[in-house]
Each structure stands twice: as structure tokens, then as C-alpha cells.
């Protein structure tokens, strides 16, 4: 449940493995009183994108400039941002107010139709939020409410520790279908805090030495259309995981996840919508003897969609086995790794993912599917 922990305040440095998620400017935090601090920041940076008729048609987020077409998107518009935060914290109570104002030097007018009808567009924007935390014995209440130039969003969570080895977590989120937040990141089924309402319940227990159990249930709905869903919809996400670590050098876990959502039936232009059912199973074993790291990962996916007559389409399956080996030289700043993956999938919906190492502190998680070669090349990284 570490992902639910409250983030600390103040200005912190931010580093990223790409060329998009960063600010360029100045920031400061001033401790006014022992229980009161004030932060302010300003950023000015050029950004990549596509211009059409003097307007920003799309924002290019990969930071890659490998071809002339990609190079033509470099620094085509600028963004300025300024904001601040006031935080009060004393004993079991913490309160904070955060405001941010940002604008582009050109109007941002991306294509807005169907599911993207309420997406952000224009020149200037703002967000104002209030966050809070209160502890009462074993109970912790954490939340935040925010408004934007359009819409509002709410997030509240209750965390209860029955004992040191048992924890319960309840999260409710409501993100308006018209809420605008260019930098917003929050807990949810979607990648952005917009067009979502849901309840999440999780429990974690370590009743025996070396064993850890985790289970969660997420009930969510989308008030407006989503990508590949041409109506308001809902879904459920269930997960169970058991982990075993008899000693520091050896650990393993088994994870099962079931997700049910609604989706347009392919080829019907959104006129027919039916449920989809997705099962995922993963086993991972990690062994670290001395300077070695050995990791085995096995994944299995099963995907199917129900037809308009209530009969399920043929299920699609995908599986993969990945073995990685790494060695870190104890007296020399050098490490070497070798990884191989063997997989099979029926189509895009049954695709699997395998993490691959890249440059220092970077990694890549590409999807593998039927269109790819059956056996990807084995790569060594030093």
C-alpha cells in the first residue's frame, strides 16, 4: 500500500528519463514558522508539438528527434508557469493550499470530438487545490479537492492499521468529465484525473513470517465517453497477490488480476457496445546470490469480448517467459546484463509486456504481440 502514502511538501528536485516531464526555472521554500511554510515557483520552457494555422494541434511528448519529421516538431511553442503553496502542519493535522497558473504563447486547439469533446484547449489555464491530512490513532484521513478553469476533482482516502501486520485502505475519487488539469496526476483507472468516479478497497496482511498477502477491489465508472467506448460506462478491477521471501537474497510472488469493462464492438462504429473480460496471471522469482541478479518472469493473459447477442467471442490468449541475468563487478564501476524473452500472443488485446533495460537509470516496457517476430532477439547491455 506504499503507493497510497501522502507525499511530503516543499520544493524537491525532479529528474526524468525523458525530455518532456520537467520544468525549467526557479523555485524556493521558506519556513515562515515551525509549523508553516511557503513555496513559490516559476518555469519557462520551449516545447515540441505540431502547429496548424498558427495553433498548437498536438503536443509531442516523447522527446525523440530521430527523423526530419520528428525534428520539425522541436521547440515550436513556449509555455510559462507560475504558482505557489502554503502548508500548515502541527501534530496530527496538515493543511495545504496550492495554486498554479500556466499559459502558452499560441492557442492550444487539438481535435475535440467524440470522447475528447471536453479536453483542455485554449491559451491560459489555472488550478487551485486544497489538501489535508489528519491522524486519529490508527486511522489516517488524507484528501484533496481541486478546481480548474473548468470542472473540479475530489480524492479522499481512509487508511486503518488494525495491527502492524494488517492494513485496510478505502479510496474514493471523483474527477469531473470536464475537469482541466494539464499537469494533474492522481490515483485512478485512467492516466489523467478526468471523467472518472470510483471506489477502491484494499487489504494487506503479513500473518506469517516471510509471507505477504494483498487483495484489492476497484469499482469505477466513466460519466462521459472514453477511447473505444461510445457511451458512459463502468467496470470492475480485482487483484490478488501473494509474496514469499524466506531470505533477503530470494523472493517470489504470484499475482492474479481480473478486469471487466465495456468497449465498442470492432467494426460497428460505436453502435454496438459489449463487455470485455481480461484475466492476467504473473509469477516472478528473483534470486540475488552475491553480485549476481537472476530473475524469471512468466505471464499469461486471457481476453474475450461478449457479442451483441450475449454470446462471447472466441477468447484470445498471450503468454511470455523472460529470463534476465545481471552481474555487478564489486571493485569496478561496471555491470553487465543479459535478457531473453520467448512469447506468443493471438492479437493486440492479448499482448504482453516485458521490461527492458536501457541507458543508466532508464528502462523500457515494450508490448509484444502477434505482429512482432515470435522470438525477439536476445540483447546484452553493459
Secondary structure, 3 states (H helix, E strand, C coil): CHHHCCCCCCCCCCCCCCCCCCCCEEEEEEEEECCEEEEEEEEEEEECEEEECCEEEEECCCCCCCCHHHHCCCCCEEEEEEEEEEEEEECCEEEEEEEEEEEEEEEECCCCCHHHCCCCCEEEEEEEEEEEEEEECCEEEEEEEEEECCCEEEEEEEEEEEECCEEEEEEEEEECCCCCCCCCCCCCCCCCCCCEEEEEEEEEECCCCCEEEEEEEEEEEECCCECCECCCEEEEEEEEEEEEEEECCEEEEEEEEEEEEEEECCCCCCCCEEEEEEEEEEEEEEECCCCEEEEEEEEEEEEEEECCCCCECCCEEEEEEEEEEEEECCCCCCEEEEEEEEEEECCCCCCEEEEEECCCCCEEEEEECCCCCCCCCCEEEC
